[in-house]
Amino acid sequence: MAGNSFGQAFRVTTAGESHGPANVVIIDGVPPGIPLSVEDLLVDLNRRRPGQSHIVTQRDESDTPEILSGVFEGRTTGTSLAILIRNQDQRSKDYGNIQNVYRPGHADFSFDAKYGFRDYRGGGRSSARETTVRVAAGVVAKKILQQAFDGRVVGYVTQVGDVKAQITDPASLTLSQVETLPSGEPNIIRCPDLNAATRMIELIEQIRKEGDSIGGAAEIVAINVPAGLGEPVFDKIKADLAKALFSLPAVLGVEYGIGFSCVGMRGSQHNDYFVPSESPAASGPARITTETNRHGGMLGGITTGLPIILRAAVKPTSSLPIEQPTVTAQGEKTTVRTKGRHDPCLLPRFIPMAEAMVAIVIADHWLRWQGQNAGRVPRTTANE
């Protein structure tokens, strides 16, 4: 298998490169009757698109999607859904000087090791340009979650460099709090802690003037997800979520719930104690919750009904205009300066990509749960 598909019941397959004519996604498993339009897709695509602010790459792409199949009279048909997004502002000449040079931090060497040949224009298949169509697929997944159980996935920036945000109640955040400042202007860094957001932007501007880049972290929260999704062994939902986030370019670490902070805790400190919900069900399964959510909404690889909370560490952009030492494909020492237009910090545009992958995983497991448990009602939670 070539590794271009992801998911089982909700399955996405992508094709395309950074400097090719277009990127395309085919989505199988979309239920019929879901309202879907180009305008729906553009909401998240505009959040991902380049050129949206002065702290991201200035590549000029409209990222206007074309729905090729699977939609009739504004609703999904249940057949395979195909969405194409054309590349319009490629500047392949910017990469002519690196045809035989390995850029530090990039997949140039590993691509040559695997294929013996590579598309050196902007990273080819490994470029984040491929994520345009994944974000489009994520819109469809979000619609499934919203229609099925009022599910919602929201991501935001929690750290840039040494600037950290303070987020006290992740599950309460809304998209508008992430995307918009109180003044109504766009929150270009997508951090809901406004004091931290200002310092993050200042740091990115400073780093960009120095010709360098900076890394950071993002948090993604999914709420209203019912208990019982996921499998207990190889298809744990936490494992699929980690794979989904690690499949995105530049992700170097993923954690959920309390994450790596668990290493210094005792079991009695780490355990989330089960309690009855404050609003027990009148009939059917009991509503059960936990006092805390250190488990991040997943136990034994299966959802518990509490908010799913994930964090991803995103490395600094590898493409830099400053000179860096490297070697040629023949192993000769040289230096490289990467031309082109690149993000000084990947985090602002990473958020809709991460949301999309989280939504795709949850939609896939929801549809799998339905196939396995026809007629059953999912366990309710304290959030209902």
Protein Blocks (a to p, Z undefined) as FASTA:
>chain_A
ZZlagcjklccddeddfklmbdcdddehiaghiacdfklmmmmmmmmpghkbmkbcfbdc
fkiacdfbhpaehiaehiacddddddfkbcfklmmmmmmcccehiaklmmmmmnopacfe
goijmpmklmmmmmmmmmmmmmmmmmmnopacddddfbehjbccddfblmlpcfklmmpc
fkopacfkopablklmmmmmmmmmmmmmnopacddddddddehiaehiacfklmofklmm
mmmmmmpghiabdcehjlmmlmmpcfklmpccddddfbdcfbdjdddddfblflnopahh
iaehiacdddddddddfbdfbdcddddfkopacddddedjddfbfklmmmmmmmmmmmmm
mmmmmmmmmmmmgoiacdddfkZZ
